[in-house]
């Protein structure tokens, strides 16, 4: 069975921070993907994950997730 997807590469905290900063500046998912070397779909999926996490806190330490702390 063949899989045509590119190898999955985990997001680093630095990439996530850059993603959020550039998104806040108004870049589109396509532009972000080009800038970060990711597909538009990977960028969109990561942004969706952040939106779902907004307002949630860690079960282990009770603090807000780093992506959303001010």
CHARMM internal coordinates of N, CA and C (Angstrom, degrees):
IC EDIT
DIST 1 N 1 CA 1.4533
DIST 1 CA 1 C 1.5243
ANGL 1 N 1 CA 1 C 108.35
DIST 1 C 2 N 1.2928
ANGL 1 CA 1 C 2 N 116.43
DIHE 1 N 1 CA 1 C 2 N 127.80
DIST 2 N 2 CA 1.4600
ANGL 1 C 2 N 2 CA 122.17
DIHE 1 CA 1 C 2 N 2 CA -177.67
DIST 2 CA 2 C 1.5283
ANGL 2 N 2 CA 2 C 110.20
DIHE 1 C 2 N 2 CA 2 C -100.73
DIST 2 C 3 N 1.3257
ANGL 2 CA 2 C 3 N 115.14
DIHE 2 N 2 CA 2 C 3 N 142.72
DIST 3 N 3 CA 1.4556
ANGL 2 C 3 N 3 CA 120.86
DIHE 2 CA 2 C 3 N 3 CA 177.49
DIST 3 CA 3 C 1.5195
ANGL 3 N 3 CA 3 C 107.33
DIHE 2 C 3 N 3 CA 3 C -123.51
DIST 3 C 4 N 1.3203
ANGL 3 CA 3 C 4 N 117.22
DIHE 3 N 3 CA 3 C 4 N 119.37
DIST 4 N 4 CA 1.4634
ANGL 3 C 4 N 4 CA 121.58
DIHE 3 CA 3 C 4 N 4 CA -176.46
DIST 4 CA 4 C 1.5199
ANGL 4 N 4 CA 4 C 113.99
DIHE 3 C 4 N 4 CA 4 C -85.40
DIST 4 C 5 N 1.3189
ANGL 4 CA 4 C 5 N 117.71
DIHE 4 N 4 CA 4 C 5 N -1.97
DIST 5 N 5 CA 1.4700
ANGL 4 C 5 N 5 CA 120.34
DIHE 4 CA 4 C 5 N 5 CA 179.88
DIST 5 CA 5 C 1.5191
ANGL 5 N 5 CA 5 C 110.21
DIHE 4 C 5 N 5 CA 5 C -69.07
DIST 5 C 6 N 1.3038
ANGL 5 CA 5 C 6 N 114.79
DIHE 5 N 5 CA 5 C 6 N 148.39
DIST 6 N 6 CA 1.4564
ANGL 5 C 6 N 6 CA 119.35
DIHE 5 CA 5 C 6 N 6 CA 174.29
DIST 6 CA 6 C 1.5144
ANGL 6 N 6 CA 6 C 108.63
DIHE 5 C 6 N 6 CA 6 C -70.87
DIST 6 C 7 N 1.3025
ANGL 6 CA 6 C 7 N 115.89
DIHE 6 N 6 CA 6 C 7 N 160.24
DIST 7 N 7 CA 1.4582
ANGL 6 C 7 N 7 CA 119.85
DIHE 6 CA 6 C 7 N 7 CA 179.09
DIST 7 CA 7 C 1.5285
ANGL 7 N 7 CA 7 C 110.21
DIHE 6 C 7 N 7 CA 7 C -60.14
DIST 7 C 8 N 1.3282
ANGL 7 CA 7 C 8 N 115.77
DIHE 7 N 7 CA 7 C 8 N 135.41
DIST 8 N 8 CA 1.4563
ANGL 7 C 8 N 8 CA 121.08
DIHE 7 CA 7 C 8 N 8 CA -179.95
DIST 8 CA 8 C 1.5191
ANGL 8 N 8 CA 8 C 108.98
DIHE 7 C 8 N 8 CA 8 C -74.20
DIST 8 C 9 N 1.3241
ANGL 8 CA 8 C 9 N 115.67
DIHE 8 N 8 CA 8 C 9 N 129.38
DIST 9 N 9 CA 1.4594
ANGL 8 C 9 N 9 CA 121.99
DIHE 8 CA 8 C 9 N 9 CA -178.71
DIST 9 CA 9 C 1.5190
ANGL 9 N 9 CA 9 C 108.00
DIHE 8 C 9 N 9 CA 9 C -119.08
DIST 9 C 10 N 1.3257
ANGL 9 CA 9 C 10 N 117.99
DIHE 9 N 9 CA 9 C 10 N 121.54
DIST 10 N 10 CA 1.4668
ANGL 9 C 10 N 10 CA 119.69
DIHE 9 CA 9 C 10 N 10 CA -179.82
DIST 10 CA 10 C 1.5286
ANGL 10 N 10 CA 10 C 111.69
DIHE 9 C 10 N 10 CA 10 C -62.42
DIST 10 C 11 N 1.3298
ANGL 10 CA 10 C 11 N 115.20
DIHE 10 N 10 CA 10 C 11 N 151.61
DIST 11 N 11 CA 1.4664
ANGL 10 C 11 N 11 CA 121.70
DIHE 10 CA 10 C 11 N 11 CA 177.27
DIST 11 CA 11 C 1.5258
ANGL 11 N 11 CA 11 C 109.00
DIHE 10 C 11 N 11 CA 11 C -83.78
DIST 11 C 12 N 1.3126
ANGL 11 CA 11 C 12 N 116.98
DIHE 11 N 11 CA 11 C 12 N 130.89
DIST 12 N 12 CA 1.4608
ANGL 11 C 12 N 12 CA 121.01
DIHE 11 CA 11 C 12 N 12 CA 174.57
DIST 12 CA 12 C 1.5232
ANGL 12 N 12 CA 12 C 108.71
DIHE 11 C 12 N 12 CA 12 C -84.63
DIST 12 C 13 N 1.3285
ANGL 12 CA 12 C 13 N 117.36
DIHE 12 N 12 CA 12 C 13 N 158.11
DIST 13 N 13 CA 1.4702
ANGL 12 C 13 N 13 CA 119.70
DIHE 12 CA 12 C 13 N 13 CA 176.21
DIST 13 CA 13 C 1.5334
ANGL 13 N 13 CA 13 C 112.36
DIHE 12 C 13 N 13 CA 13 C -57.82
DIST 13 C 14 N 1.3269
ANGL 13 CA 13 C 14 N 116.60
DIHE 13 N 13 CA 13 C 14 N -34.71
DIST 14 N 14 CA 1.4675
ANGL 13 C 14 N 14 CA 120.29
DIHE 13 CA 13 C 14 N 14 CA 179.41
DIST 14 CA 14 C 1.5227
ANGL 14 N 14 CA 14 C 110.81
DIHE 13 C 14 N 14 CA 14 C -67.01
DIST 14 C 15 N 1.3470
ANGL 14 CA 14 C 15 N 116.47
DIHE 14 N 14 CA 14 C 15 N -41.75
DIST 15 N 15 CA 1.4612
ANGL 14 C 15 N 15 CA 119.92
DIHE 14 CA 14 C 15 N 15 CA 177.91
DIST 15 CA 15 C 1.5269
ANGL 15 N 15 CA 15 C 111.00
DIHE 14 C 15 N 15 CA 15 C -64.35
DIST 15 C 16 N 1.3215
ANGL 15 CA 15 C 16 N 116.26
DIHE 15 N 15 CA 15 C 16 N -40.39
DIST 16 N 16 CA 1.4595
ANGL 15 C 16 N 16 CA 120.13
DIHE 15 CA 15 C 16 N 16 CA 179.09
DIST 16 CA 16 C 1.5231
ANGL 16 N 16 CA 16 C 110.98
DIHE 15 C 16 N 16 CA 16 C -63.36
DIST 16 C 17 N 1.3194
ANGL 16 CA 16 C 17 N 116.84
DIHE 16 N 16 CA 16 C 17 N -41.99
DIST 17 N 17 CA 1.4662
ANGL 16 C 17 N 17 CA 120.40
DIHE 16 CA 16 C 17 N 17 CA 179.08
DIST 17 CA 17 C 1.5231
ANGL 17 N 17 CA 17 C 110.49
DIHE 16 C 17 N 17 CA 17 C -63.78
DIST 17 C 18 N 1.3424
ANGL 17 CA 17 C 18 N 116.84
DIHE 17 N 17 CA 17 C 18 N -42.69
DIST 18 N 18 CA 1.4624
ANGL 17 C 18 N 18 CA 120.67
DIHE 17 CA 17 C 18 N 18 CA 178.67
DIST 18 CA 18 C 1.5310
ANGL 18 N 18 CA 18 C 110.31
DIHE 17 C 18 N 18 CA 18 C -65.60
DIST 18 C 19 N 1.3165
ANGL 18 CA 18 C 19 N 116.63
DIHE 18 N 18 CA 18 C 19 N -41.52
DIST 19 N 19 CA 1.4614
ANGL 18 C 19 N 19 CA 121.03
DIHE 18 CA 18 C 19 N 19 CA 177.30
DIST 19 CA 19 C 1.5245
ANGL 19 N 19 CA 19 C 111.06
DIHE 18 C 19 N 19 CA 19 C -55.73
DIST 19 C 20 N 1.3196
ANGL 19 CA 19 C 20 N 116.12
DIHE 19 N 19 CA 19 C 20 N -49.43
DIST 20 N 20 CA 1.4628
ANGL 19 C 20 N 20 CA 119.85
DIHE 19 CA 19 C 20 N 20 CA -178.48
DIST 20 CA 20 C 1.5236
ANGL 20 N 20 CA 20 C 111.91
DIHE 19 C 20 N 20 CA 20 C -66.62
DIST 20 C 21 N 1.3310
ANGL 20 CA 20 C 21 N 117.15
DIHE 20 N 20 CA 20 C 21 N -39.71
DIST 21 N 21 CA 1.4649
ANGL 20 C 21 N 21 CA 120.45
DIHE 20 CA 20 C 21 N 21 CA -179.96
DIST 21 CA 21 C 1.5352
ANGL 21 N 21 CA 21 C 110.59
DIHE 20 C 21 N 21 CA 21 C -64.25
DIST 21 C 22 N 1.3228
ANGL 21 CA 21 C 22 N 116.86
DIHE 21 N 21 CA 21 C 22 N -45.46
DIST 22 N 22 CA 1.4624
ANGL 21 C 22 N 22 CA 120.43
DIHE 21 CA 21 C 22 N 22 CA -178.85
DIST 22 CA 22 C 1.5317
ANGL 22 N 22 CA 22 C 110.84
DIHE 21 C 22 N 22 CA 22 C -69.90
DIST 22 C 23 N 1.3132
ANGL 22 CA 22 C 23 N 116.63
DIHE 22 N 22 CA 22 C 23 N -34.92
DIST 23 N 23 CA 1.4697
ANGL 22 C 23 N 23 CA 119.84
DIHE 22 CA 22 C 23 N 23 CA 176.87
DIST 23 CA 23 C 1.5223
ANGL 23 N 23 CA 23 C 110.06
DIHE 22 C 23 N 23 CA 23 C -64.45
DIST 23 C 24 N 1.3320
ANGL 23 CA 23 C 24 N 116.77
DIHE 23 N 23 CA 23 C 24 N -40.15
DIST 24 N 24 CA 1.4687
ANGL 23 C 24 N 24 CA 120.77
DIHE 23 CA 23 C 24 N 24 CA 178.02
DIST 24 CA 24 C 1.5263
ANGL 24 N 24 CA 24 C 111.69
DIHE 23 C 24 N 24 CA 24 C -64.02
DIST 24 C 25 N 1.3428
ANGL 24 CA 24 C 25 N 116.66
DIHE 24 N 24 CA 24 C 25 N -25.20
DIST 25 N 25 CA 1.4634
ANGL 24 C 25 N 25 CA 120.90
DIHE 24 CA 24 C 25 N 25 CA 177.21
DIST 25 CA 25 C 1.5230
ANGL 25 N 25 CA 25 C 111.99
DIHE 24 C 25 N 25 CA 25 C -80.36
DIST 25 C 26 N 1.3472
ANGL 25 CA 25 C 26 N 116.44
DIHE 25 N 25 CA 25 C 26 N -7.25
DIST 26 N 26 CA 1.4600
ANGL 25 C 26 N 26 CA 119.49
DIHE 25 CA 25 C 26 N 26 CA 174.74
DIST 26 CA 26 C 1.5177
ANGL 26 N 26 CA 26 C 115.59
DIHE 25 C 26 N 26 CA 26 C 103.36
DIST 26 C 27 N 1.3251
ANGL 26 CA 26 C 27 N 118.24
DIHE 26 N 26 CA 26 C 27 N 9.64
DIST 27 N 27 CA 1.4616
ANGL 26 C 27 N 27 CA 119.85
DIHE 26 CA 26 C 27 N 27 CA 179.32
DIST 27 CA 27 C 1.5220
ANGL 27 N 27 CA 27 C 109.91
DIHE 26 C 27 N 27 CA 27 C -70.17
DIST 27 C 28 N 1.3278
ANGL 27 CA 27 C 28 N 116.16
DIHE 27 N 27 CA 27 C 28 N 146.21
DIST 28 N 28 CA 1.4627
ANGL 27 C 28 N 28 CA 121.66
DIHE 27 CA 27 C 28 N 28 CA 177.82
DIST 28 CA 28 C 1.5195
ANGL 28 N 28 CA 28 C 109.77
DIHE 27 C 28 N 28 CA 28 C -81.30
DIST 28 C 29 N 1.3342
ANGL 28 CA 28 C 29 N 116.19
DIHE 28 N 28 CA 28 C 29 N 166.90
DIST 29 N 29 CA 1.4624
ANGL 28 C 29 N 29 CA 120.99
DIHE 28 CA 28 C 29 N 29 CA 178.79
DIST 29 CA 29 C 1.5293
ANGL 29 N 29 CA 29 C 110.61
DIHE 28 C 29 N 29 CA 29 C -60.85
DIST 29 C 30 N 1.3223
ANGL 29 CA 29 C 30 N 117.51
DIHE 29 N 29 CA 29 C 30 N -37.42
DIST 30 N 30 CA 1.4662
ANGL 29 C 30 N 30 CA 120.97
DIHE 29 CA 29 C 30 N 30 CA 178.28
DIST 30 CA 30 C 1.5216
ANGL 30 N 30 CA 30 C 110.60
DIHE 29 C 30 N 30 CA 30 C -64.44
DIST 30 C 31 N 1.3262
ANGL 30 CA 30 C 31 N 117.07
DIHE 30 N 30 CA 30 C 31 N -46.08
DIST 31 N 31 CA 1.4669
ANGL 30 C 31 N 31 CA 121.42
DIHE 30 CA 30 C 31 N 31 CA 179.04
DIST 31 CA 31 C 1.5285
ANGL 31 N 31 CA 31 C 110.73
DIHE 30 C 31 N 31 CA 31 C -63.78
DIST 31 C 32 N 1.3260
ANGL 31 CA 31 C 32 N 116.00
DIHE 31 N 31 CA 31 C 32 N -42.08
DIST 32 N 32 CA 1.4676
ANGL 31 C 32 N 32 CA 120.11
DIHE 31 CA 31 C 32 N 32 CA 178.84
DIST 32 CA 32 C 1.5133
ANGL 32 N 32 CA 32 C 110.80
DIHE 31 C 32 N 32 CA 32 C -62.73
DIST 32 C 33 N 1.3196
ANGL 32 CA 32 C 33 N 116.95
DIHE 32 N 32 CA 32 C 33 N -42.52
DIST 33 N 33 CA 1.4534
ANGL 32 C 33 N 33 CA 121.04
DIHE 32 CA 32 C 33 N 33 CA 179.05
DIST 33 CA 33 C 1.5167
ANGL 33 N 33 CA 33 C 112.24
DIHE 32 C 33 N 33 CA 33 C -60.83
DIST 33 C 34 N 1.3213
ANGL 33 CA 33 C 34 N 116.24
DIHE 33 N 33 CA 33 C 34 N -43.89
DIST 34 N 34 CA 1.4623
ANGL 33 C 34 N 34 CA 120.28
DIHE 33 CA 33 C 34 N 34 CA 177.90
DIST 34 CA 34 C 1.5257
ANGL 34 N 34 CA 34 C 110.79
DIHE 33 C 34 N 34 CA 34 C -62.63
DIST 34 C 35 N 1.3099
ANGL 34 CA 34 C 35 N 116.70
DIHE 34 N 34 CA 34 C 35 N -42.52
DIST 35 N 35 CA 1.4635
ANGL 34 C 35 N 35 CA 121.99
DIHE 34 CA 34 C 35 N 35 CA -177.93
DIST 35 CA 35 C 1.5311
ANGL 35 N 35 CA 35 C 111.74
DIHE 34 C 35 N 35 CA 35 C -67.02
DIST 35 C 36 N 1.3463
ANGL 35 CA 35 C 36 N 116.12
DIHE 35 N 35 CA 35 C 36 N -37.83
DIST 36 N 36 CA 1.4584
ANGL 35 C 36 N 36 CA 121.03
DIHE 35 CA 35 C 36 N 36 CA -174.77
DIST 36 CA 36 C 1.5306
ANGL 36 N 36 CA 36 C 113.78
DIHE 35 C 36 N 36 CA 36 C -97.13
DIST 36 C 37 N 1.3273
ANGL 36 CA 36 C 37 N 117.21
DIHE 36 N 36 CA 36 C 37 N -2.20
DIST 37 N 37 CA 1.4572
ANGL 36 C 37 N 37 CA 119.98
DIHE 36 CA 36 C 37 N 37 CA -178.63
DIST 37 CA 37 C 1.5220
ANGL 37 N 37 CA 37 C 112.48
DIHE 36 C 37 N 37 CA 37 C 69.92
DIST 37 C 38 N 1.3296
ANGL 37 CA 37 C 38 N 115.83
DIHE 37 N 37 CA 37 C 38 N 35.31
DIST 38 N 38 CA 1.4687
ANGL 37 C 38 N 38 CA 123.14
DIHE 37 CA 37 C 38 N 38 CA -179.66
DIST 38 CA 38 C 1.5213
ANGL 38 N 38 CA 38 C 108.61
DIHE 37 C 38 N 38 CA 38 C -126.57
DIST 38 C 39 N 1.3143
ANGL 38 CA 38 C 39 N 115.61
DIHE 38 N 38 CA 38 C 39 N 162.37
DIST 39 N 39 CA 1.4610
ANGL 38 C 39 N 39 CA 118.68
DIHE 38 CA 38 C 39 N 39 CA 175.99
DIST 39 CA 39 C 1.5303
ANGL 39 N 39 CA 39 C 109.40
DIHE 38 C 39 N 39 CA 39 C -75.94
DIST 39 C 40 N 1.3172
ANGL 39 CA 39 C 40 N 114.76
DIHE 39 N 39 CA 39 C 40 N 159.25
DIST 40 N 40 CA 1.4652
ANGL 39 C 40 N 40 CA 120.60
DIHE 39 CA 39 C 40 N 40 CA 176.45
DIST 40 CA 40 C 1.5225
ANGL 40 N 40 CA 40 C 109.75
DIHE 39 C 40 N 40 CA 40 C -59.62
DIST 40 C 41 N 1.3308
ANGL 40 CA 40 C 41 N 115.97
DIHE 40 N 40 CA 40 C 41 N -37.44
DIST 41 N 41 CA 1.4594
ANGL 40 C 41 N 41 CA 120.38
DIHE 40 CA 40 C 41 N 41 CA -179.43
DIST 41 CA 41 C 1.5293
ANGL 41 N 41 CA 41 C 111.86
DIHE 40 C 41 N 41 CA 41 C -68.38
DIST 41 C 42 N 1.3270
ANGL 41 CA 41 C 42 N 117.49
DIHE 41 N 41 CA 41 C 42 N -36.56
DIST 42 N 42 CA 1.4630
ANGL 41 C 42 N 42 CA 120.72
DIHE 41 CA 41 C 42 N 42 CA 177.51
DIST 42 CA 42 C 1.5238
ANGL 42 N 42 CA 42 C 110.35
DIHE 41 C 42 N 42 CA 42 C -64.82
DIST 42 C 43 N 1.3190
ANGL 42 CA 42 C 43 N 116.16
DIHE 42 N 42 CA 42 C 43 N -42.16
DIST 43 N 43 CA 1.4642
ANGL 42 C 43 N 43 CA 121.25
DIHE 42 CA 42 C 43 N 43 CA 179.07
DIST 43 CA 43 C 1.5229
ANGL 43 N 43 CA 43 C 110.04
DIHE 42 C 43 N 43 CA 43 C -64.54
DIST 43 C 44 N 1.3153
ANGL 43 CA 43 C 44 N 116.42
DIHE 43 N 43 CA 43 C 44 N -47.74
DIST 44 N 44 CA 1.4607
ANGL 43 C 44 N 44 CA 120.44
DIHE 43 CA 43 C 44 N 44 CA -179.27
DIST 44 CA 44 C 1.5292
ANGL 44 N 44 CA 44 C 110.50
DIHE 43 C 44 N 44 CA 44 C -60.39
DIST 44 C 45 N 1.3210
ANGL 44 CA 44 C 45 N 117.01
DIHE 44 N 44 CA 44 C 45 N -43.25
DIST 45 N 45 CA 1.4566
ANGL 44 C 45 N 45 CA 120.99
DIHE 44 CA 44 C 45 N 45 CA 179.36
DIST 45 CA 45 C 1.5153
ANGL 45 N 45 CA 45 C 112.49
DIHE 44 C 45 N 45 CA 45 C -62.50
DIST 45 C 46 N 1.3342
ANGL 45 CA 45 C 46 N 116.45
DIHE 45 N 45 CA 45 C 46 N -40.12
DIST 46 N 46 CA 1.4628
ANGL 45 C 46 N 46 CA 119.47
DIHE 45 CA 45 C 46 N 46 CA 179.28
DIST 46 CA 46 C 1.5228
ANGL 46 N 46 CA 46 C 111.03
DIHE 45 C 46 N 46 CA 46 C -67.54
DIST 46 C 47 N 1.3116
ANGL 46 CA 46 C 47 N 117.11
DIHE 46 N 46 CA 46 C 47 N -40.68
DIST 47 N 47 CA 1.4632
ANGL 46 C 47 N 47 CA 120.39
DIHE 46 CA 46 C 47 N 47 CA 177.56
DIST 47 CA 47 C 1.5264
ANGL 47 N 47 CA 47 C 110.71
DIHE 46 C 47 N 47 CA 47 C -63.32
DIST 47 C 48 N 1.3278
ANGL 47 CA 47 C 48 N 117.11
DIHE 47 N 47 CA 47 C 48 N -39.16
DIST 48 N 48 CA 1.4638
ANGL 47 C 48 N 48 CA 120.49
DIHE 47 CA 47 C 48 N 48 CA 177.46
DIST 48 CA 48 C 1.5265
ANGL 48 N 48 CA 48 C 110.52
DIHE 47 C 48 N 48 CA 48 C -62.38
DIST 48 C 49 N 1.3179
ANGL 48 CA 48 C 49 N 117.01
DIHE 48 N 48 CA 48 C 49 N -40.71
DIST 49 N 49 CA 1.4652
ANGL 48 C 49 N 49 CA 120.81
DIHE 48 CA 48 C 49 N 49 CA 178.90
DIST 49 CA 49 C 1.5257
ANGL 49 N 49 CA 49 C 110.16
DIHE 48 C 49 N 49 CA 49 C -61.90
DIST 49 C 50 N 1.3260
ANGL 49 CA 49 C 50 N 117.65
DIHE 49 N 49 CA 49 C 50 N -42.08
DIST 50 N 50 CA 1.4626
ANGL 49 C 50 N 50 CA 120.69
DIHE 49 CA 49 C 50 N 50 CA 178.42
DIST 50 CA 50 C 1.5262
ANGL 50 N 50 CA 50 C 111.47
DIHE 49 C 50 N 50 CA 50 C -63.82
DIST 50 C 51 N 1.3197
ANGL 50 CA 50 C 51 N 116.47
DIHE 50 N 50 CA 50 C 51 N -39.88
DIST 51 N 51 CA 1.4675
ANGL 50 C 51 N 51 CA 119.74
DIHE 50 CA 50 C 51 N 51 CA 178.89
DIST 51 CA 51 C 1.5268
ANGL 51 N 51 CA 51 C 110.84
DIHE 50 C 51 N 51 CA 51 C -62.28
DIST 51 C 52 N 1.3205
ANGL 51 CA 51 C 52 N 116.69
DIHE 51 N 51 CA 51 C 52 N -39.07
DIST 52 N 52 CA 1.4648
ANGL 51 C 52 N 52 CA 120.59
DIHE 51 CA 51 C 52 N 52 CA 179.14
DIST 52 CA 52 C 1.5206
ANGL 52 N 52 CA 52 C 111.32
DIHE 51 C 52 N 52 CA 52 C -68.69
DIST 52 C 53 N 1.3334
ANGL 52 CA 52 C 53 N 117.01
DIHE 52 N 52 CA 52 C 53 N -32.02
DIST 53 N 53 CA 1.4661
ANGL 52 C 53 N 53 CA 121.17
DIHE 52 CA 52 C 53 N 53 CA -178.19
DIST 53 CA 53 C 1.5246
ANGL 53 N 53 CA 53 C 112.66
DIHE 52 C 53 N 53 CA 53 C -79.12
DIST 53 C 54 N 1.3172
ANGL 53 CA 53 C 54 N 117.17
DIHE 53 N 53 CA 53 C 54 N -18.30
DIST 54 N 54 CA 1.4712
ANGL 53 C 54 N 54 CA 120.38
DIHE 53 CA 53 C 54 N 54 CA -176.12
DIST 54 CA 54 C 1.5303
ANGL 54 N 54 CA 54 C 110.22
DIHE 53 C 54 N 54 CA 54 C -54.00
DIST 54 C 55 N 1.2918
ANGL 54 CA 54 C 55 N 115.67
DIHE 54 N 54 CA 54 C 55 N 128.58
DIST 55 N 55 CA 1.4472
ANGL 54 C 55 N 55 CA 120.65
DIHE 54 CA 54 C 55 N 55 CA 178.43
DIST 55 CA 55 C 1.5173
ANGL 55 N 55 CA 55 C 113.73
DIHE 54 C 55 N 55 CA 55 C 88.21
DIST 55 C 56 N 1.3192
ANGL 55 CA 55 C 56 N 117.85
DIHE 55 N 55 CA 55 C 56 N -10.38
DIST 56 N 56 CA 1.4546
ANGL 55 C 56 N 56 CA 120.14
DIHE 55 CA 55 C 56 N 56 CA 179.46
DIST 56 CA 56 C 1.5172
ANGL 56 N 56 CA 56 C 109.57
DIHE 55 C 56 N 56 CA 56 C -86.56
DIST 56 C 57 N 1.3079
ANGL 56 CA 56 C 57 N 115.44
DIHE 56 N 56 CA 56 C 57 N 155.80
DIST 57 N 57 CA 1.4581
ANGL 56 C 57 N 57 CA 120.23
DIHE 56 CA 56 C 57 N 57 CA 177.05
DIST 57 CA 57 C 1.5245
ANGL 57 N 57 CA 57 C 108.91
DIHE 56 C 57 N 57 CA 57 C -122.64
DIST 57 C 58 N 1.2959
ANGL 57 CA 57 C 58 N 115.66
DIHE 57 N 57 CA 57 C 58 N 157.52
DIST 58 N 58 CA 1.4531
ANGL 57 C 58 N 58 CA 121.68
DIHE 57 CA 57 C 58 N 58 CA 179.01
DIST 58 CA 58 C 1.5237
ANGL 58 N 58 CA 58 C 110.10
DIHE 57 C 58 N 58 CA 58 C -66.83
DIST 58 C 59 N 1.3217
ANGL 58 CA 58 C 59 N 115.53
DIHE 58 N 58 CA 58 C 59 N 137.79
DIST 59 N 59 CA 1.4575
ANGL 58 C 59 N 59 CA 119.32
DIHE 58 CA 58 C 59 N 59 CA 176.51
DIST 59 CA 59 C 1.5316
ANGL 59 N 59 CA 59 C 111.72
DIHE 58 C 59 N 59 CA 59 C -73.55
DIST 59 C 60 N 1.3290
ANGL 59 CA 59 C 60 N 116.25
DIHE 59 N 59 CA 59 C 60 N -24.52
DIST 60 N 60 CA 1.4666
ANGL 59 C 60 N 60 CA 118.86
DIHE 59 CA 59 C 60 N 60 CA -175.91
DIST 60 CA 60 C 1.5189
ANGL 60 N 60 CA 60 C 113.40
DIHE 59 C 60 N 60 CA 60 C -83.34
DIST 60 C 61 N 1.3437
ANGL 60 CA 60 C 61 N 117.47
DIHE 60 N 60 CA 60 C 61 N -36.64
DIST 61 N 61 CA 1.4640
ANGL 60 C 61 N 61 CA 117.32
DIHE 60 CA 60 C 61 N 61 CA -176.49
DIST 61 CA 61 C 1.5241
ANGL 61 N 61 CA 61 C 114.19
DIHE 60 C 61 N 61 CA 61 C -124.48
DIST 61 C 62 N 1.3261
ANGL 61 CA 61 C 62 N 117.98
DIHE 61 N 61 CA 61 C 62 N -2.36
DIST 62 N 62 CA 1.4614
ANGL 61 C 62 N 62 CA 120.98
DIHE 61 CA 61 C 62 N 62 CA 175.68
DIST 62 CA 62 C 1.5105
ANGL 62 N 62 CA 62 C 115.75
DIHE 61 C 62 N 62 CA 62 C 73.69
DIST 62 C 63 N 1.3370
ANGL 62 CA 62 C 63 N 117.36
DIHE 62 N 62 CA 62 C 63 N 7.32
DIST 63 N 63 CA 1.4657
ANGL 62 C 63 N 63 CA 120.38
DIHE 62 CA 62 C 63 N 63 CA 179.68
DIST 63 CA 63 C 1.5200
ANGL 63 N 63 CA 63 C 110.34
DIHE 62 C 63 N 63 CA 63 C -99.14
DIST 63 C 64 N 1.3324
ANGL 63 CA 63 C 64 N 115.29
DIHE 63 N 63 CA 63 C 64 N 160.20
DIST 64 N 64 CA 1.4653
ANGL 63 C 64 N 64 CA 120.29
DIHE 63 CA 63 C 64 N 64 CA 176.93
DIST 64 CA 64 C 1.5181
ANGL 64 N 64 CA 64 C 109.20
DIHE 63 C 64 N 64 CA 64 C -66.93
DIST 64 C 65 N 1.3146
ANGL 64 CA 64 C 65 N 116.05
DIHE 64 N 64 CA 64 C 65 N 150.46
DIST 65 N 65 CA 1.4646
ANGL 64 C 65 N 65 CA 120.22
DIHE 64 CA 64 C 65 N 65 CA 176.65
DIST 65 CA 65 C 1.5177
ANGL 65 N 65 CA 65 C 109.86
DIHE 64 C 65 N 65 CA 65 C -60.25
DIST 65 C 66 N 1.3126
ANGL 65 CA 65 C 66 N 116.16
DIHE 65 N 65 CA 65 C 66 N 144.94
DIST 66 N 66 CA 1.4669
ANGL 65 C 66 N 66 CA 122.22
DIHE 65 CA 65 C 66 N 66 CA -174.39
DIST 66 CA 66 C 1.5251
ANGL 66 N 66 CA 66 C 112.42
DIHE 65 C 66 N 66 CA 66 C -57.02
DIST 66 C 67 N 1.3275
ANGL 66 CA 66 C 67 N 117.48
DIHE 66 N 66 CA 66 C 67 N -34.69
DIST 67 N 67 CA 1.4597
ANGL 66 C 67 N 67 CA 120.74
DIHE 66 CA 66 C 67 N 67 CA -178.03
DIST 67 CA 67 C 1.5119
ANGL 67 N 67 CA 67 C 112.52
DIHE 66 C 67 N 67 CA 67 C -61.88
DIST 67 C 68 N 1.3244
ANGL 67 CA 67 C 68 N 117.31
DIHE 67 N 67 CA 67 C 68 N -25.47
DIST 68 N 68 CA 1.4523
ANGL 67 C 68 N 68 CA 120.39
DIHE 67 CA 67 C 68 N 68 CA -173.14
DIST 68 CA 68 C 1.5103
ANGL 68 N 68 CA 68 C 113.92
DIHE 67 C 68 N 68 CA 68 C -115.04
DIST 68 C 69 N 1.3150
ANGL 68 CA 68 C 69 N 117.14
DIHE 68 N 68 CA 68 C 69 N 1.08
DIST 69 N 69 CA 1.4709
ANGL 68 C 69 N 69 CA 117.80
DIHE 68 CA 68 C 69 N 69 CA 178.97
DIST 69 CA 69 C 1.5213
ANGL 69 N 69 CA 69 C 108.34
DIHE 68 C 69 N 69 CA 69 C -80.82
DIST 69 C 70 N 1.2952
ANGL 69 CA 69 C 70 N 116.01
DIHE 69 N 69 CA 69 C 70 N 142.50
DIST 70 N 70 CA 1.4556
ANGL 69 C 70 N 70 CA 120.95
DIHE 69 CA 69 C 70 N 70 CA -174.21
DIST 70 CA 70 C 1.4594
ANGL 70 N 70 CA 70 C 112.50
DIHE 69 C 70 N 70 CA 70 C -90.68
END
COOR INIT
IC SEED 1 N 1 CA 1 C
IC BUILD
